[in-house]
Amino acid sequence: MRLTMFSHTANHPSLTRFAWISIAAAVLTIVLKAAAYLLTGSVGLLSDALESLVNLVGALMALAMLTVAARPADEDHAYGHTKAEYFSSGVEGTLILLAAASIAAAAIPRLINPQPIEQVGLGLAVSVAASLVNLLASQVLIRAGKQYNSITLEANARHMMTDVWTSAGVLAGVGAVALTGWERLDPIVACLVAANIVWSGVGIVRKSVLGLMDTALPKEDQIKLKKALEPYNKRGIQFHALRSRQSASRQFVSLHVLVPGQWTVQRGHELLEDIEADIRSALPGVTVFTHLESLDDPASWEDTSLDRVEPASLEMQAKKPHQSSEIAAPHHDHEE
Protein backbone atom coordinates (compact mmCIF):
# COMPACT_ATOMS: atom_id res chain seq x y z
CA MET A 1 0.00 0.00 0.00
CA ARG A 2 1.25 3.47 -0.81
CA LEU A 3 -0.31 6.47 0.90
CA THR A 4 0.46 9.98 -0.25
CA MET A 5 -0.62 12.89 1.96
CA PHE A 6 -1.13 16.44 0.77
CA SER A 7 -2.05 19.47 2.80
CA HIS A 8 -5.68 20.39 2.43
CA THR A 9 -4.90 24.03 3.18
CA ALA A 10 -2.49 24.18 0.25
CA ASN A 11 -5.33 23.67 -2.24
CA HIS A 12 -8.05 25.29 -0.13
CA PRO A 13 -6.99 28.59 1.48
CA SER A 14 -8.62 29.71 4.71
CA LEU A 15 -12.21 30.83 4.20
CA THR A 16 -12.49 32.70 7.48
CA ARG A 17 -12.08 36.04 5.70
CA PHE A 18 -15.50 35.47 4.12
CA ALA A 19 -17.00 34.78 7.55
CA TRP A 20 -15.73 38.18 8.69
CA ILE A 21 -17.54 39.76 5.72
CA SER A 22 -20.72 38.04 6.86
CA ILE A 23 -20.21 39.22 10.44
CA ALA A 24 -19.66 42.83 9.36
CA ALA A 25 -22.72 42.77 7.12
CA ALA A 26 -24.88 41.28 9.88
CA VAL A 27 -23.84 43.91 12.43
CA LEU A 28 -24.48 46.74 9.99
CA THR A 29 -27.90 45.43 8.93
CA ILE A 30 -28.96 44.89 12.57
CA VAL A 31 -28.20 48.53 13.35
CA LEU A 32 -29.97 49.80 10.25
CA LYS A 33 -33.08 47.60 10.62
CA ALA A 34 -33.40 48.20 14.34
CA ALA A 35 -33.36 51.91 13.58
CA ALA A 36 -36.00 51.40 10.90
CA TYR A 37 -38.22 49.54 13.38
CA LEU A 38 -37.86 52.27 16.01
CA LEU A 39 -38.75 54.89 13.42
CA THR A 40 -41.81 53.10 12.01
CA GLY A 41 -43.01 50.68 14.68
CA SER A 42 -43.44 48.10 11.91
CA VAL A 43 -43.46 44.50 13.11
CA GLY A 44 -42.38 43.54 9.60
CA LEU A 45 -39.21 45.59 9.96
CA LEU A 46 -38.72 44.07 13.41
CA SER A 47 -38.86 40.63 11.78
CA ASP A 48 -36.09 41.74 9.44
CA ALA A 49 -33.95 42.86 12.39
CA LEU A 50 -34.51 39.54 14.17
CA GLU A 51 -33.45 37.59 11.10
CA SER A 52 -30.31 39.71 10.86
CA LEU A 53 -29.55 38.83 14.48
CA VAL A 54 -29.71 35.17 13.47
CA ASN A 55 -27.38 36.02 10.58
CA LEU A 56 -24.87 37.37 13.09
CA VAL A 57 -24.99 34.25 15.29
CA GLY A 58 -24.69 32.07 12.19
CA ALA A 59 -21.74 34.11 10.93
CA LEU A 60 -19.94 33.75 14.27
CA MET A 61 -20.56 30.01 14.20
CA ALA A 62 -19.31 29.91 10.61
CA LEU A 63 -16.11 31.67 11.63
CA ALA A 64 -15.46 29.09 14.35
CA MET A 65 -16.21 26.05 12.18
CA LEU A 66 -14.30 27.33 9.14
CA THR A 67 -11.31 27.74 11.44
CA VAL A 68 -11.63 24.11 12.52
CA ALA A 69 -12.28 22.86 8.97
CA ALA A 70 -9.07 24.48 7.74
CA ARG A 71 -6.93 22.31 10.00
CA PRO A 72 -4.86 19.68 8.17
CA ALA A 73 -5.48 15.96 8.61
CA ASP A 74 -3.87 14.38 11.66
CA GLU A 75 -3.61 10.96 13.30
CA ASP A 76 -7.01 11.26 14.95
CA HIS A 77 -8.70 12.79 11.88
CA ALA A 78 -7.09 11.07 8.91
CA TYR A 79 -9.73 12.39 6.51
CA GLY A 80 -9.40 15.98 7.64
CA HIS A 81 -11.72 18.28 9.60
CA THR A 82 -13.94 19.60 6.81
CA LYS A 83 -17.11 18.02 8.23
CA ALA A 84 -17.01 20.70 10.92
CA GLU A 85 -18.74 22.92 8.35
CA TYR A 86 -21.92 20.86 8.71
CA PHE A 87 -22.20 21.81 12.38
CA SER A 88 -22.17 25.48 11.39
CA SER A 89 -24.81 25.12 8.68
CA GLY A 90 -26.92 22.86 10.91
CA VAL A 91 -26.86 25.34 13.79
CA GLU A 92 -27.65 28.23 11.47
CA GLY A 93 -30.61 26.34 10.00
CA THR A 94 -31.95 25.68 13.50
CA LEU A 95 -31.54 29.35 14.48
CA ILE A 96 -33.44 30.34 11.35
CA LEU A 97 -36.37 28.19 12.47
CA LEU A 98 -36.30 29.76 15.93
CA ALA A 99 -36.29 33.23 14.39
CA ALA A 100 -39.33 32.31 12.31
CA ALA A 101 -41.19 31.32 15.47
CA SER A 102 -40.22 34.63 17.11
CA ILE A 103 -41.42 36.61 14.11
CA ALA A 104 -44.77 34.82 14.09
CA ALA A 105 -45.15 35.40 17.85
CA ALA A 106 -44.54 39.13 17.35
CA ALA A 107 -46.85 39.41 14.35
CA ILE A 108 -49.94 37.59 15.62
CA PRO A 109 -50.81 40.12 18.37
CA ARG A 110 -50.48 42.95 15.82
CA LEU A 111 -52.75 40.99 13.50
CA ILE A 112 -55.41 40.82 16.22
CA ASN A 113 -54.90 44.40 17.38
CA PRO A 114 -53.47 46.42 14.47
CA GLN A 115 -51.20 49.34 15.29
CA PRO A 116 -50.53 52.40 13.11
CA ILE A 117 -47.20 52.75 11.29
CA GLU A 118 -45.44 56.08 11.45
CA GLN A 119 -42.57 57.68 9.49
CA VAL A 120 -42.91 55.11 6.73
CA GLY A 121 -40.74 56.95 4.24
CA LEU A 122 -37.65 57.16 6.47
CA GLY A 123 -38.09 53.59 7.74
CA LEU A 124 -38.31 52.26 4.21
CA ALA A 125 -35.17 54.13 3.19
CA VAL A 126 -33.16 52.68 6.10
CA SER A 127 -34.44 49.14 5.40
CA VAL A 128 -33.56 49.44 1.71
CA ALA A 129 -30.02 50.41 2.66
CA ALA A 130 -29.77 47.35 4.94
CA SER A 131 -31.05 45.08 2.17
CA LEU A 132 -28.42 46.40 -0.24
CA VAL A 133 -25.71 45.56 2.30
CA ASN A 134 -27.02 42.00 2.53
CA LEU A 135 -27.30 41.73 -1.24
CA LEU A 136 -23.69 42.75 -1.84
CA ALA A 137 -22.32 40.52 0.93
CA SER A 138 -24.38 37.52 -0.17
CA GLN A 139 -23.09 37.76 -3.74
CA VAL A 140 -19.51 37.63 -2.45
CA LEU A 141 -20.33 34.57 -0.33
CA ILE A 142 -22.20 32.83 -3.15
CA ARG A 143 -19.19 33.11 -5.46
CA ALA A 144 -16.81 31.96 -2.71
CA GLY A 145 -19.08 29.07 -1.75
CA LYS A 146 -19.16 27.79 -5.32
CA GLN A 147 -15.44 28.35 -5.88
CA TYR A 148 -14.37 26.52 -2.71
CA ASN A 149 -17.30 24.10 -2.46
CA SER A 150 -18.10 25.30 1.07
CA ILE A 151 -21.52 24.46 2.51
CA THR A 152 -20.96 26.97 5.31
CA LEU A 153 -20.53 29.87 2.91
CA GLU A 154 -23.39 28.61 0.73
CA ALA A 155 -25.70 28.40 3.77
CA ASN A 156 -24.75 31.90 4.87
CA ALA A 157 -25.23 33.27 1.38
CA ARG A 158 -28.59 31.58 0.89
CA HIS A 159 -29.75 32.85 4.26
CA MET A 160 -28.69 36.39 3.41
CA MET A 161 -30.40 36.20 0.02
CA THR A 162 -33.53 34.99 1.78
CA ASP A 163 -33.20 38.05 3.97
CA VAL A 164 -32.99 40.22 0.86
CA TRP A 165 -36.12 38.76 -0.70
CA THR A 166 -38.09 38.80 2.54
CA SER A 167 -37.01 42.40 3.11
CA ALA A 168 -38.43 43.23 -0.30
CA GLY A 169 -41.72 41.64 0.75
CA VAL A 170 -41.75 43.56 4.02
CA LEU A 171 -41.03 46.83 2.25
CA ALA A 172 -43.91 46.10 -0.09
CA GLY A 173 -46.17 45.43 2.92
CA VAL A 174 -45.22 48.63 4.68
CA GLY A 175 -45.70 50.60 1.48
CA ALA A 176 -49.07 48.95 0.92
CA VAL A 177 -50.20 49.94 4.42
CA ALA A 178 -49.16 53.51 3.73
CA LEU A 179 -51.16 53.52 0.49
CA THR A 180 -54.25 51.58 1.59
CA GLY A 181 -54.41 52.33 5.31
CA TRP A 182 -55.12 48.64 6.03
CA GLU A 183 -52.94 48.10 9.07
CA ARG A 184 -53.39 44.33 9.24
CA LEU A 185 -51.46 44.04 5.98
CA ASP A 186 -48.17 44.61 7.83
CA PRO A 187 -48.44 41.61 10.26
CA ILE A 188 -49.78 39.47 7.41
CA VAL A 189 -46.61 40.18 5.46
CA ALA A 190 -44.58 39.39 8.61
CA CYS A 191 -46.26 35.97 8.85
CA LEU A 192 -45.41 35.32 5.20
CA VAL A 193 -41.82 36.28 5.98
CA ALA A 194 -41.81 33.73 8.82
CA ALA A 195 -43.11 31.02 6.49
CA ASN A 196 -40.39 31.83 3.97
CA ILE A 197 -37.72 31.65 6.67
CA VAL A 198 -39.01 28.23 7.78
CA TRP A 199 -38.59 26.95 4.21
CA SER A 200 -35.02 28.24 4.08
CA GLY A 201 -34.17 26.83 7.50
CA VAL A 202 -35.50 23.37 6.70
CA GLY A 203 -33.48 23.32 3.46
CA ILE A 204 -30.25 24.23 5.26
CA VAL A 205 -30.78 21.66 8.02
CA ARG A 206 -31.61 18.95 5.47
CA LYS A 207 -28.44 19.59 3.49
CA SER A 208 -26.37 19.51 6.67
CA VAL A 209 -27.85 16.17 7.74
CA LEU A 210 -27.23 14.68 4.31
CA GLY A 211 -23.60 15.79 4.50
CA LEU A 212 -23.11 14.14 7.89
CA MET A 213 -24.56 10.92 6.43
CA ASP A 214 -21.83 10.77 3.74
CA THR A 215 -24.11 11.50 0.81
CA ALA A 216 -22.66 10.73 -2.64
CA LEU A 217 -21.27 13.46 -4.88
CA PRO A 218 -23.79 15.59 -6.80
CA LYS A 219 -25.17 14.02 -9.98
CA GLU A 220 -23.20 16.36 -12.24
CA ASP A 221 -19.94 15.32 -10.55
CA GLN A 222 -20.84 11.65 -10.82
CA ILE A 223 -21.37 12.13 -14.55
CA LYS A 224 -17.91 13.72 -14.84
CA LEU A 225 -16.42 10.81 -12.92
CA LYS A 226 -17.98 8.20 -15.19
CA LYS A 227 -16.88 10.07 -18.31
CA ALA A 228 -13.30 10.07 -17.00
CA LEU A 229 -13.44 6.27 -16.75
CA GLU A 230 -15.08 5.60 -20.14
CA PRO A 231 -11.81 5.53 -22.16
CA TYR A 232 -10.50 2.74 -19.94
CA ASN A 233 -13.63 0.65 -20.42
CA LYS A 234 -12.92 0.67 -24.15
CA ARG A 235 -9.47 -0.79 -23.40
CA GLY A 236 -10.98 -3.75 -21.53
CA ILE A 237 -10.38 -2.33 -18.07
CA GLN A 238 -13.31 -2.90 -15.73
CA PHE A 239 -14.42 -1.12 -12.57
CA HIS A 240 -16.69 -1.89 -9.67
CA ALA A 241 -17.33 -0.80 -6.07
CA LEU A 242 -17.33 2.79 -7.32
CA ARG A 243 -18.27 4.97 -4.36
CA SER A 244 -18.12 8.68 -3.60
CA ARG A 245 -18.96 11.03 -0.78
CA GLN A 246 -19.06 14.74 -0.15
CA SER A 247 -17.43 16.02 3.04
CA ALA A 248 -18.09 19.77 2.92
CA SER A 249 -15.29 21.20 0.74
CA ARG A 250 -13.64 17.79 0.33
CA GLN A 251 -14.69 15.06 -2.09
CA PHE A 252 -13.75 11.39 -1.87
CA VAL A 253 -13.88 8.71 -4.57
CA SER A 254 -12.96 5.03 -4.22
CA LEU A 255 -13.10 2.27 -6.82
CA HIS A 256 -11.76 -1.18 -7.66
CA VAL A 257 -9.88 -1.53 -10.94
CA LEU A 258 -9.89 -4.97 -12.60
CA VAL A 259 -7.10 -5.91 -15.01
CA PRO A 260 -5.86 -9.19 -16.58
CA GLY A 261 -4.23 -11.43 -13.99
CA GLN A 262 -0.96 -11.74 -15.90
CA TRP A 263 -0.20 -8.02 -15.61
CA THR A 264 2.86 -7.05 -13.58
CA VAL A 265 2.56 -4.93 -10.46
CA GLN A 266 4.42 -2.11 -12.24
CA ARG A 267 1.98 -2.10 -15.15
CA GLY A 268 -0.99 -2.06 -12.80
CA HIS A 269 0.58 0.73 -10.76
CA GLU A 270 1.10 2.88 -13.86
CA LEU A 271 -2.52 2.32 -14.90
CA LEU A 272 -3.78 3.43 -11.49
CA GLU A 273 -1.63 6.55 -11.67
CA ASP A 274 -3.25 7.43 -15.02
CA ILE A 275 -6.77 6.73 -13.76
CA GLU A 276 -6.30 8.81 -10.63
CA ALA A 277 -4.83 11.69 -12.64
CA ASP A 278 -7.81 11.66 -15.01
CA ILE A 279 -10.29 11.63 -12.11
CA ARG A 280 -8.52 14.56 -10.46
CA SER A 281 -8.58 16.39 -13.76
CA ALA A 282 -12.35 15.91 -13.98
CA LEU A 283 -12.89 16.70 -10.28
CA PRO A 284 -10.12 19.05 -9.08
CA GLY A 285 -9.12 18.55 -5.46
CA VAL A 286 -10.79 15.15 -5.11
CA THR A 287 -9.17 12.46 -2.93
CA VAL A 288 -8.98 9.15 -4.82
CA PHE A 289 -8.58 5.63 -3.43
CA THR A 290 -8.00 2.80 -5.94
CA HIS A 291 -7.74 -0.94 -5.39
CA LEU A 292 -6.22 -3.21 -8.07
CA GLU A 293 -7.78 -6.63 -8.67
CA SER A 294 -7.46 -9.47 -11.16
CA LEU A 295 -10.13 -10.12 -13.77
CA ASP A 296 -9.24 -13.81 -13.59
CA ASP A 297 -9.72 -14.28 -9.83
CA PRO A 298 -13.31 -15.11 -8.74
CA ALA A 299 -12.59 -13.49 -5.37
CA SER A 300 -12.32 -10.14 -7.14
CA TRP A 301 -16.09 -10.16 -7.62
CA GLU A 302 -16.96 -10.84 -4.00
CA ASP A 303 -16.35 -7.31 -2.70
CA THR A 304 -18.55 -5.16 -4.89
CA SER A 305 -20.84 -4.33 -1.94
CA LEU A 306 -19.83 -2.30 1.09
CA ASP A 307 -19.69 -5.43 3.26
CA ARG A 308 -17.66 -8.19 1.65
CA VAL A 309 -19.54 -11.49 1.30
CA GLU A 310 -17.32 -14.55 1.44
CA PRO A 311 -18.39 -17.49 -0.75
CA ALA A 312 -18.99 -20.75 1.12
CA SER A 313 -15.99 -22.42 -0.52
CA LEU A 314 -13.66 -19.72 0.86
CA GLU A 315 -14.99 -19.54 4.41
CA MET A 316 -12.24 -21.76 5.84
CA GLN A 317 -9.53 -19.88 3.95
CA ALA A 318 -10.85 -16.56 5.18
CA LYS A 319 -10.27 -17.69 8.77
CA LYS A 320 -6.51 -18.11 8.09
CA PRO A 321 -4.70 -14.73 8.20
CA HIS A 322 -1.90 -15.80 5.85
CA GLN A 323 -4.43 -16.95 3.25
CA SER A 324 -6.86 -14.06 3.59
CA SER A 325 -8.46 -13.22 0.25
CA GLU A 326 -8.53 -9.56 1.30
CA ILE A 327 -4.78 -9.28 0.68
CA ALA A 328 -4.59 -11.57 -2.32
CA ALA A 329 -4.70 -8.64 -4.76
CA PRO A 330 -2.28 -5.70 -4.82
CA HIS A 331 -3.66 -2.65 -3.07
CA HIS A 332 -2.95 0.90 -4.24
CA ASP A 333 -4.31 3.70 -2.07
CA HIS A 334 -3.63 7.37 -2.79
CA GLU A 335 -4.84 10.40 -0.96
CA GLU A 336 -4.49 13.51 -3.07
C-alpha positions in Angstrom: 0.0 0.0 0.0 1.3 3.5 -0.8 -0.3 6.5 0.9 0.5 10.0 -0.3 -0.6 12.9 2.0 -1.1 16.4 0.8 -2.0 19.5 2.8 -5.7 20.4 2.4 -4.9 24.0 3.2 -2.5 24.2 0.2 -5.3 23.7 -2.2 -8.1 25.3 -0.1 -7.0 28.6 1.5 -8.6 29.7 4.7 -12.2 30.8 4.2 -12.5 32.7 7.5 -12.1 36.0 5.7 -15.5 35.5 4.1 -17.0 34.8 7.5 -15.7 38.2 8.7 -17.5 39.8 5.7 -20.7 38.0 6.9 -20.2 39.2 10.4 -19.7 42.8 9.4 -22.7 42.8 7.1 -24.9 41.3 9.9 -23.8 43.9 12.4 -24.5 46.7 10.0 -27.9 45.4 8.9 -29.0 44.9 12.6 -28.2 48.5 13.3 -30.0 49.8 10.2 -33.1 47.6 10.6 -33.4 48.2 14.3 -33.4 51.9 13.6 -36.0 51.4 10.9 -38.2 49.5 13.4 -37.9 52.3 16.0 -38.7 54.9 13.4 -41.8 53.1 12.0 -43.0 50.7 14.7 -43.4 48.1 11.9 -43.5 44.5 13.1 -42.4 43.5 9.6 -39.2 45.6 10.0 -38.7 44.1 13.4 -38.9 40.6 11.8 -36.1 41.7 9.4 -34.0 42.9 12.4 -34.5 39.5 14.2 -33.5 37.6 11.1 -30.3 39.7 10.9 -29.5 38.8 14.5 -29.7 35.2 13.5 -27.4 36.0 10.6 -24.9 37.4 13.1 -25.0 34.3 15.3 -24.7 32.1 12.2 -21.7 34.1 10.9 -19.9 33.7 14.3 -20.6 30.0 14.2 -19.3 29.9 10.6 -16.1 31.7 11.6 -15.5 29.1 14.3 -16.2 26.0 12.2 -14.3 27.3 9.1 -11.3 27.7 11.4 -11.6 24.1 12.5 -12.3 22.9 9.0 -9.1 24.5 7.7 -6.9 22.3 10.0 -4.9 19.7 8.2 -5.5 16.0 8.6 -3.9 14.4 11.7 -3.6 11.0 13.3 -7.0 11.3 14.9 -8.7 12.8 11.9 -7.1 11.1 8.9 -9.7 12.4 6.5 -9.4 16.0 7.6 -11.7 18.3 9.6 -13.9 19.6 6.8 -17.1 18.0 8.2 -17.0 20.7 10.9 -18.7 22.9 8.4 -21.9 20.9 8.7 -22.2 21.8 12.4 -22.2 25.5 11.4 -24.8 25.1 8.7 -26.9 22.9 10.9 -26.9 25.3 13.8 -27.7 28.2 11.5 -30.6 26.3 10.0 -32.0 25.7 13.5 -31.5 29.4 14.5 -33.4 30.3 11.4 -36.4 28.2 12.5 -36.3 29.8 15.9 -36.3 33.2 14.4 -39.3 32.3 12.3 -41.2 31.3 15.5 -40.2 34.6 17.1 -41.4 36.6 14.1 -44.8 34.8 14.1 -45.1 35.4 17.9 -44.5 39.1 17.4 -46.9 39.4 14.3 -49.9 37.6 15.6 -50.8 40.1 18.4 -50.5 42.9 15.8 -52.7 41.0 13.5 -55.4 40.8 16.2 -54.9 44.4 17.4 -53.5 46.4 14.5 -51.2 49.3 15.3 -50.5 52.4 13.1 -47.2 52.7 11.3 -45.4 56.1 11.5 -42.6 57.7 9.5 -42.9 55.1 6.7 -40.7 57.0 4.2 -37.6 57.2 6.5 -38.1 53.6 7.7 -38.3 52.3 4.2 -35.2 54.1 3.2 -33.2 52.7 6.1 -34.4 49.1 5.4 -33.6 49.4 1.7 -30.0 50.4 2.7 -29.8 47.3 4.9 -31.0 45.1 2.2 -28.4 46.4 -0.2 -25.7 45.6 2.3 -27.0 42.0 2.5 -27.3 41.7 -1.2 -23.7 42.7 -1.8 -22.3 40.5 0.9 -24.4 37.5 -0.2 -23.1 37.8 -3.7 -19.5 37.6 -2.5 -20.3 34.6 -0.3 -22.2 32.8 -3.1 -19.2 33.1 -5.5 -16.8 32.0 -2.7 -19.1 29.1 -1.7 -19.2 27.8 -5.3 -15.4 28.3 -5.9 -14.4 26.5 -2.7 -17.3 24.1 -2.5 -18.1 25.3 1.1 -21.5 24.5 2.5 -21.0 27.0 5.3 -20.5 29.9 2.9 -23.4 28.6 0.7 -25.7 28.4 3.8 -24.7 31.9 4.9 -25.2 33.3 1.4 -28.6 31.6 0.9 -29.8 32.9 4.3 -28.7 36.4 3.4 -30.4 36.2 0.0 -33.5 35.0 1.8 -33.2 38.0 4.0 -33.0 40.2 0.9 -36.1 38.8 -0.7 -38.1 38.8 2.5 -37.0 42.4 3.1 -38.4 43.2 -0.3 -41.7 41.6 0.8 -41.8 43.6 4.0 -41.0 46.8 2.2 -43.9 46.1 -0.1 -46.2 45.4 2.9 -45.2 48.6 4.7 -45.7 50.6 1.5 -49.1 49.0 0.9 -50.2 49.9 4.4 -49.2 53.5 3.7 -51.2 53.5 0.5 -54.2 51.6 1.6 -54.4 52.3 5.3 -55.1 48.6 6.0 -52.9 48.1 9.1 -53.4 44.3 9.2 -51.5 44.0 6.0 -48.2 44.6 7.8 -48.4 41.6 10.3 -49.8 39.5 7.4 -46.6 40.2 5.5 -44.6 39.4 8.6 -46.3 36.0 8.9 -45.4 35.3 5.2 -41.8 36.3 6.0 -41.8 33.7 8.8 -43.1 31.0 6.5 -40.4 31.8 4.0 -37.7 31.6 6.7 -39.0 28.2 7.8 -38.6 27.0 4.2 -35.0 28.2 4.1 -34.2 26.8 7.5 -35.5 23.4 6.7 -33.5 23.3 3.5 -30.2 24.2 5.3 -30.8 21.7 8.0 -31.6 19.0 5.5 -28.4 19.6 3.5 -26.4 19.5 6.7 -27.9 16.2 7.7 -27.2 14.7 4.3 -23.6 15.8 4.5 -23.1 14.1 7.9 -24.6 10.9 6.4 -21.8 10.8 3.7 -24.1 11.5 0.8 -22.7 10.7 -2.6 -21.3 13.5 -4.9 -23.8 15.6 -6.8 -25.2 14.0 -10.0 -23.2 16.4 -12.2 -19.9 15.3 -10.6 -20.8 11.6 -10.8 -21.4 12.1 -14.5 -17.9 13.7 -14.8 -16.4 10.8 -12.9 -18.0 8.2 -15.2 -16.9 10.1 -18.3 -13.3 10.1 -17.0 -13.4 6.3 -16.8 -15.1 5.6 -20.1 -11.8 5.5 -22.2 -10.5 2.7 -19.9 -13.6 0.6 -20.4 -12.9 0.7 -24.1 -9.5 -0.8 -23.4 -11.0 -3.7 -21.5 -10.4 -2.3 -18.1 -13.3 -2.9 -15.7 -14.4 -1.1 -12.6 -16.7 -1.9 -9.7 -17.3 -0.8 -6.1 -17.3 2.8 -7.3 -18.3 5.0 -4.4 -18.1 8.7 -3.6 -19.0 11.0 -0.8 -19.1 14.7 -0.1 -17.4 16.0 3.0 -18.1 19.8 2.9 -15.3 21.2 0.7 -13.6 17.8 0.3 -14.7 15.1 -2.1 -13.7 11.4 -1.9 -13.9 8.7 -4.6 -13.0 5.0 -4.2 -13.1 2.3 -6.8 -11.8 -1.2 -7.7 -9.9 -1.5 -10.9 -9.9 -5.0 -12.6 -7.1 -5.9 -15.0 -5.9 -9.2 -16.6 -4.2 -11.4 -14.0 -1.0 -11.7 -15.9 -0.2 -8.0 -15.6 2.9 -7.1 -13.6 2.6 -4.9 -10.5 4.4 -2.1 -12.2 2.0 -2.1 -15.2 -1.0 -2.1 -12.8 0.6 0.7 -10.8 1.1 2.9 -13.9 -2.5 2.3 -14.9 -3.8 3.4 -11.5 -1.6 6.5 -11.7 -3.3 7.4 -15.0 -6.8 6.7 -13.8 -6.3 8.8 -10.6 -4.8 11.7 -12.6 -7.8 11.7 -15.0 -10.3 11.6 -12.1 -8.5 14.6 -10.5 -8.6 16.4 -13.8 -12.3 15.9 -14.0 -12.9 16.7 -10.3 -10.1 19.0 -9.1 -9.1 18.6 -5.5 -10.8 15.1 -5.1 -9.2 12.5 -2.9 -9.0 9.2 -4.8 -8.6 5.6 -3.4 -8.0 2.8 -5.9 -7.7 -0.9 -5.4 -6.2 -3.2 -8.1 -7.8 -6.6 -8.7 -7.5 -9.5 -11.2 -10.1 -10.1 -13.8 -9.2 -13.8 -13.6 -9.7 -14.3 -9.8 -13.3 -15.1 -8.7 -12.6 -13.5 -5.4 -12.3 -10.1 -7.1 -16.1 -10.2 -7.6 -17.0 -10.8 -4.0 -16.4 -7.3 -2.7 -18.6 -5.2 -4.9 -20.8 -4.3 -1.9 -19.8 -2.3 1.1 -19.7 -5.4 3.3 -17.7 -8.2 1.6 -19.5 -11.5 1.3 -17.3 -14.6 1.4 -18.4 -17.5 -0.7 -19.0 -20.8 1.1 -16.0 -22.4 -0.5 -13.7 -19.7 0.9 -15.0 -19.5 4.4 -12.2 -21.8 5.8 -9.5 -19.9 3.9 -10.9 -16.6 5.2 -10.3 -17.7 8.8 -6.5 -18.1 8.1 -4.7 -14.7 8.2 -1.9 -15.8 5.8 -4.4 -16.9 3.2 -6.9 -14.1 3.6 -8.5 -13.2 0.2 -8.5 -9.6 1.3 -4.8 -9.3 0.7 -4.6 -11.6 -2.3 -4.7 -8.6 -4.8 -2.3 -5.7 -4.8 -3.7 -2.7 -3.1 -2.9 0.9 -4.2 -4.3 3.7 -2.1 -3.6 7.4 -2.8 -4.8 10.4 -1.0 -4.5 13.5 -3.1 
